[in-house]
Structures are given as structure tokens and as C-alpha cells.
Amino acid sequence: MRRVLWMIAATAALASAQDKADLTLAEAIAIGRQNSRVIHLARTGAQQAEARAGEAESVLLPSLQVVAGYQRIQEGTFRLYGIDIPGLTPPSVVADNVTLRVGLQQPLFTGFRLRNQARAAEFRADAASLEEGMTEENVELAIASSYWLLYQTLRVEEAVNENVTRLRSYREDTQRLLETGLATRNDALKVEVQLQSALLTQIDARNDVVLARMTLNNAMGRPLTVPLVPVSEPEDATAADTLMVLVALHQDSLLAERAQAERKDLQASAALAEAARSSASAVRGGYWPQLQLYANYAYLHPNQRYQPVIPEFLGSWDVGVNLSFDLWNWGRTARQAEVADAGVRQAEESYAQLRDDVALEVHRAALTVRRAQEKLGVAQLGVEQAEENRRMASDRYKNGLATAADLLDAEVALVQARTSLTGAQVEYALAKSRLERAVGIH
């Protein structure tokens, strides 16, 4: 009951988040997971593989069949000593035949073929389930990338808007200085040109926001024009968790070892290798004899086992064992075994290659995170310096101690510094997300 109430509450919260304009990263990921067709396809594939595993397992169990039928035999000519006697039916022939039969079959020994086929299906079902989880992680990473891209474009738009506002203020200041003779017409033109350039940049920034919002809505499986404002902030690069501690200590080998144990795609690849081995063992079951138990009960009208045949319902039963052994099939079983062995080698090589790729991905992701951390620290320092430089240039310009070029250079430097800081914050957030995915944290 508690689980049901939790699911109802989670569904209601998710439905509420669907309609909100302000969304956290967690809410965006939850919406994307619910709407993603890629996840739905992977989930359907996992369900299909699970059903096939159940089907393969059921072959090991006894099967019970019921057969019922009715047959009418035409009454016709009876031939006696070569003479046709029309309208006479032989005494052993009953015109109305009714069949009611119940049969039980149970494989006793199949050279472990059925058992290995069931094991192979189970491993494939495990692999499909793991691949579904990996698909979900890929979708989450795509949504996070789109989310932080929108965050970045919004911050850039804010910086550009602030720049336009200040340039308009500078234009007014320049006009006053021009009237008092402390500025030249060239200074006024420089400010005006810079303002018009900033207005064009403002249009580009606004367009970037619109496109980024559409991209995120598309990643979440929502209409492109749904209003959306990201409210989550990138993590502080100084925040320490187990993963970041290992990154800071340059323990990339430990991160790679963790990835070998946690990555779903590696586990899925290992499961597929086991499935290939089980399939190869199942093929070799063809070298063994096949033994099957059967039991039947028949309730027939008439029952041919009773002589003389009379038009009545009579029951009879039989129990037996069937043995079959394929003595010679021109090497078909051997060729099938060779194909299966090649499949095993292929699956093992794929797993080994994926292990190497995962190790390389982890090392690359760790290096990217460390670089992003350093870049973020430099960007934060650059914003502090640019803000101070712009403040000093503005004060000096108002007092006629600096030229318009000095002021505009300081303003451009500040915009670039803030844009770089936002880019560094987003780069760090994405680098950490990719590292978490590379290691298999979910």
C-alpha cells in the first residue's frame, strides 16, 4: 500500500512539473525519462527478452495437451468376396467417431540442450535489462547537456543585456562630456558603434536562448515552444564527494576499477558472452541422444483398442518412453558448433574491447574534469579583475581622465569574462556528468 501511495505521489509531482516553467535539472530528467521514446523502445526490448526467457524455461517443464474431435464416416458399399453389396456397412466400421484425448509429455534427457537454451535466454534478458538502464543514463546525459546549454545561453543573454544597458548609459555620459568639451565626436561615435554592435549581439543571444530551449524541450519529449526556465545552478568545483576526491588525488586507476564493476554496458556485454557460451553448449546437445517420457489417456467412440469394435465411449491409456539419436547428418551439428564457438569468441572479444574503451573513457573524463576545475578558477579570477577594471575605467571616464576607447575595452573585457565564467561553469558541470556516466554512477 505504501508503495502504491508513493507511486501516486511521484506521478502527481511529475505531472505538476510537466506544466511548470521553472524546472530543476532533476525535474527535467524525470520528465525526459517518462517521455523518451528511446527508453520506451529499450524497455519493450527488455520485456520481450524476459518473455523469451520464460518461454525457454517452460520447455523444461511437462506439457499437457487436450485433443477433441468428431468425424463422420460415410456409409457406403461393402465388398464381400469381390461382390459389392450397396448400403451395407462393415460391422467394424462405426459412422460416428468422437475423440477425447489427454496427453502428457516430459523431456527426460536432451543432452543439456534445453537447459542451456534456457540459460542463454536468461542471460540475454539480463543484458537487455542492463541495456535499458544504459539507455536511460544516455538520455539523462543528453537532457543534462541541453539543460546546461540553456542555462549558459540565458546567462550570456543576461550579460549582453547588462552590457547594452551600460552602453546606453555611457552614450548619455559621452553626450554630456561632449557638450562640456571633455569628449570628442569621435568618442561619441565609438560608443554609438559599440552600442549598435551590442544590440546585434543581443539579438543573437536571444535567438540562442530560443534554440536552446527548443533543444531541451525536444530532449524531454515536450512541444518545442513550451516555456522553460532552468533554476538549478552548476555545482561548486570545490564541492568534495568520493568521486571528486579520487579525481583530485589523481586516482584514475581506482576510477577505472570502479567503472569495470559498475558500468551497465560492461555487465550487459559480459551477459551476452555468457549467453553465447550457453548457446554453444546447447548446440552440442545435438551429439547426445534425446529421451522423452509420454503418457496419454483416450476416451473414444469407438475405441479401436477394444475388439470387437462397438459404438460406445470407452477409455484407454498408454505410457512410454521415446529415444531418438541422430547418428549421421553430414556434419550439420559440427558446423553448428563451429558457428556457435565463433560467436563465443566474438562476444569475448567485444567484451575485452569494451573494457579497454571504458578504461580510456574514464581516464579521459577525469582529465577533462581536472582541466574544467582549473579553467573555472581562472574564469572566476578573470571576472573579478574585469569588474574592477571596468569600475575604474568608468570612474576615470566620467571625470575625463580616460578615453572612450579605454571604457569600451573594459566593457568588452567584462562581457567576455562573464561569458567565459558561465562557459566554464557549464563545462565543469558537463565534465562531471560525463565522468559519473563513465564510472557508472547512477
GUNU-602171 format. One record per residue (C-alpha): z, y, x; residue in one letter. Coordinates in steps of 0.1 Angstrom, whole numbers, padded with zeros to 4 digits, always signed. Each point is the difference from the previous one (the first is absolute). Layout:
N
ZYXA ...
This chain:
442
+0000+0000+0000M +0009+0024+0028R -0034-0007+0017R -0018+0007-0033V +0019+0033-0004L -0008+0010+0037W -0037-0007-0006M +0000+0021-0031I +0017+0028+0018A -0024-0002+0029A -0030+0000-0023T +0013+0030-0019A +0006+0019+0033A -0035-0009+0012L -0015+0012-0033A +0018+0032+0003S -0012+0005+0036A -0036-0006-0012Q +0002+0032-0019D +0018+0022+0026K -0018+0025+0021A +0028-0001+0027D +0000-0034+0016L +0019-0015+0029T -0017-0024+0024L +0019-0029-0015A -0012+0009-0035E -0036+0004+0012A +0002-0035+0016I +0015-0015-0031A -0028+0014-0022I -0026-0011+0024G +0014-0036+0001R -0001-0001-0037Q -0035+0013-0004N -0017-0015+0031S -0029-0023-0009R +0000-0014+0035V +0036-0011-0005I -0009-0014-0034H -0028-0020+0015L +0022-0013+0028A +0027-0010-0025R -0026-0018-0021T -0011-0019+0031G +0036-0010+0007A +0005-0012-0035Q -0032-0020+0001Q +0010-0016+0033A +0034-0008-0015E -0016-0017-0030A -0022-0020+0024R +0030-0012+0019A +0016-0011-0033G -0032-0018-0009E -0001-0018+0034A +0037-0010-0004E -0006-0014-0035S -0025-0026+0014V +0029-0018+0016L +0018-0006-0033L -0008-0026-0026P -0027+0009-0025S +0001-0010-0037L -0031-0001-0021Q -0005-0006-0037V -0034-0012-0013V -0010-0003-0036A -0034-0008-0016G -0018-0014-0029Y -0033-0019-0001Q -0020-0013-0029R -0023-0029+0008I -0031-0004-0022Q -0001-0032-0020E -0033-0017+0007G -0019-0032+0005T +0017-0030+0013F -0022-0024+0021R +0010-0036-0003L -0020-0027+0019Y -0028+0025+0004G -0002+0007-0037I +0008+0036-0012D +0024+0001-0030I +0000+0036-0014P +0032+0015-0014G +0023-0024+0018L +0025+0013+0026T +0014-0025+0026P +0036-0009-0005P +0010+0015+0034S -0014+0034-0008V +0021+0025-0019V -0019+0030-0012A +0030+0025+0002D +0014+0004+0035N +0031+0022+0007V +0014+0005+0035T +0035+0013+0008L +0008-0003+0037R +0028+0014+0023V -0006-0003+0038G +0023+0007+0029L -0013+0005+0036Q +0020+0006+0032Q -0013+0002+0035P +0020-0023+0023L -0016+0006+0033F -0029+0023+0009T +0003+0001+0038G +0022+0032-0005F -0032+0017-0012R +0015+0014-0032L +0033+0010+0016R -0018+0019+0028N -0024+0017-0025Q +0031+0012-0019A +0016+0013+0032R -0032+0018+0009A -0001+0017-0034A +0037+0010+0003E -0007+0016+0034F -0031+0019-0015R +0022+0012-0028A +0026+0013+0025D -0028+0017+0020A -0014+0017-0032A +0035+0012-0009S +0005+0015+0035L -0035+0016-0001E +0010+0016-0033E +0031+0015+0018G -0023+0012+0028M -0023+0016-0025T +0029+0018-0015E +0010+0013+0034E -0035+0012+0007N -0001+0018-0033V +0033+0016+0007E -0012+0013+0034L -0032+0014-0016A +0021+0018-0026I +0024+0013+0027A -0029+0013+0020S -0015+0018-0030S +0034+0014-0009Y +0006+0015+0034W -0035+0013+0001L +0007+0019-0032L +0033+0012+0014Y -0018+0013+0031Q -0027+0018-0019T +0026+0017-0022L +0019+0012+0030R -0031+0012+0016V -0009+0019-0032E +0034+0016+0000E -0004+0011+0036A -0035+0014-0008V +0013+0018-0031N +0029+0016+0020E -0026+0010+0026N -0021+0017-0026V +0030+0018-0014T +0010+0013+0034R -0035+0011+0009L -0002+0021-0032R +0033+0016+0011S -0015+0006+0034Y -0030+0016-0016R +0023+0025-0018E +0019+0006+0032D -0032+0005+0020T -0013+0025-0027Q +0032+0021+0004R -0002-0001+0038L -0037+0010-0003L +0010+0030-0020E +0026+0010+0025T -0024-0005+0029G +0020-0029+0015L -0028-0025-0008A -0037+0000+0003T -0027-0009-0025R -0008-0030+0023N +0036-0012-0006D -0005+0003-0038A -0032-0019+0002L +0015-0028+0021K +0028-0004-0026V -0025+0000-0029E -0022-0026+0017V +0030-0022+0007Q +0011+0004-0036L -0034-0010-0014Q -0001-0030+0024S +0035-0010-0012A -0012+0002-0036L -0028-0024+0008L +0025-0023+0016T +0021+0003-0031Q -0029-0014-0021I -0004-0029+0024D +0037-0008-0001A +0000+0001-0038R -0030-0024-0001N +0017-0023+0024D +0031-0001-0023V -0022-0009-0030V -0018-0028+0019L +0033-0013+0015A +0015-0001-0035R -0030-0019-0013M +0002-0024+0029T +0037-0008-0007L -0006-0003-0038N -0028-0024+0008N +0022-0021+0023A +0026-0001-0027M -0025-0011-0026G +0003+0031-0021R -0026+0025-0013P -0011+0023+0028L +0011+0032-0017T +0036-0009-0008V +0024+0028+0012P +0019-0012+0031L +0024+0017+0023V +0017-0021+0028P +0037+0008+0003V +0010-0024+0028S +0003+0014+0036E -0009-0018+0032P +0029-0016+0018E +0016+0018+0029D -0012-0015+0033A +0036-0002+0012T +0011-0023-0029A +0011-0032+0016A -0004-0034-0016D -0004-0035+0016T -0037+0004+0003L +0000+0034+0016M +0028-0010+0024V -0022-0028+0013L -0029+0025+0003V +0022+0025+0019A +0011-0028+0023L -0036-0011+0006H +0009-0034-0012Q -0036-0007-0012D +0003-0037+0008S +0029-0003-0024L -0020+0018-0027L -0029-0025+0006A +0024-0030-0003E +0013+0014-0033R -0036+0004-0012A -0007-0036+0008Q +0028-0011-0023A -0005+0026-0028E -0037+0007-0004R -0013-0015-0032K -0036-0004+0013D +0013-0021+0029L +0020-0022-0024Q -0030-0003-0022A -0022-0010+0029S +0026-0026+0011A +0001-0014-0036A -0038-0003+0000L +0001-0019+0033A +0025-0024-0015E -0022-0003-0031A -0029-0009+0023A +0021-0027+0018R +0010-0015-0034S -0036+0000-0012S -0011-0018+0032A +0027-0026-0006S -0011-0004-0036A -0036-0006+0011V +0012-0028+0023R +0015-0017-0031G -0035-0012-0006G +0005-0025+0028Y +0028-0017-0020W -0002-0023-0031P +0008+0016-0033Q +0025-0017-0023L +0006+0009-0036Q +0022-0014-0028L -0012+0000-0036Y +0015-0010-0033A -0016+0001-0035N +0010-0007-0035Y -0028-0003-0026A +0003-0001-0038Y -0034-0011-0012L -0019-0008-0032H -0012-0026+0007P +0016-0011+0033N -0025-0022+0019Q +0029-0016+0019R +0010-0019-0030Y -0023-0028-0011Q -0014-0005-0024P -0007+0036-0006V +0015+0013-0032I -0003+0035-0016P +0037+0010+0006E +0019+0024+0023F +0015-0021+0029L +0017+0013+0031G -0003-0013+0036S +0009+0012+0035W -0010-0004+0036D +0015+0010+0034V -0018-0002+0033G -0006+0014+0035V -0033+0012+0013N -0008-0001+0037L -0031+0018+0015S -0010+0002+0036F -0030+0019+0013D -0013-0024+0027L -0031+0018+0010W -0014+0034-0010N -0023+0008+0030W +0026+0021+0018G +0006+0024-0029R +0038-0001+0004T -0003+0005+0037A -0023+0031-0004R +0024+0014-0026Q +0029-0005+0025A -0020+0019+0026E -0006+0029-0023V +0037+0001-0009A +0010-0001+0036D -0023+0029+0008A +0016+0019-0029G +0034-0007+0016V -0011+0014+0033R -0016+0030-0016Q +0032+0008-0019A +0021-0004+0031E -0022+0023+0020E +0001+0025-0028S +0038-0001+0000Y +0001+0004+0038A -0024+0029-0001Q +0020+0017-0027L +0032-0003+0020R -0017+0018+0029D -0013+0026-0023D +0034+0006-0015V +0016+0004+0034A -0026+0025+0010L +0004+0019-0033E +0037+0002+0004V -0002+0014+0036H -0027+0025-0011R +0021+0011-0030A +0031+0004+0022A -0019+0022+0025L -0014+0021-0029T +0035+0006-0014V +0014+0011+0034R -0029+0024+0004R +0004+0013-0035A +0037+0006+0007Q -0008+0020+0031E -0028+0019-0018K +0024+0009-0028L +0026+0014+0025G -0027+0022+0016V -0013+0012-0033A +0035+0010-0012Q +0005+0020+0032L -0035+0015-0004G +0009+0013-0035V +0032+0016+0013E -0019+0018+0027Q -0029+0010-0022A +0024+0015-0027E +0018+0020+0027E -0032+0012+0015N -0014+0011-0034R +0032+0018-0008R +0000+0019+0033M -0038+0008-0004A +0006+0012-0036S +0028+0023+0011D -0019+0014+0029R -0032+0005-0021Y +0019+0020-0027K +0014+0022+0028N -0034+0005+0015G +0009-0020+0032L -0025-0029-0006A -0036-0002-0009T -0014-0017-0031A -0014-0027+0022A +0035-0008+0013D +0013-0002-0036L -0029-0022-0013L +0002-0023+0030D +0037-0005-0007A -0007-0006-0037E -0027-0026+0008V +0023-0017+0024A +0027-0003-0026L -0023-0015-0026V -0013-0025+0026Q +0036-0009+0011A +0011-0006-0036R -0031-0020-0007T +0006-0021+0031S +0037-0005-0010L -0011-0013-0034T -0026-0023+0016G +0026-0013+0025A +0025-0007-0028Q -0026-0019-0020V -0013-0018+0032E +0035-0012+0007Y +0006-0012-0036A -0033-0019+0000L +0007-0014+0035A +0034-0013-0011K -0015-0015-0032S -0027-0018+0021R +0026-0013+0024L +0021-0013-0029E -0030-0018-0013R -0010-0013+0034A +0035-0014+0005V +0001-0014-0036G +0028+0021-0014I -0002+0003-0037H 
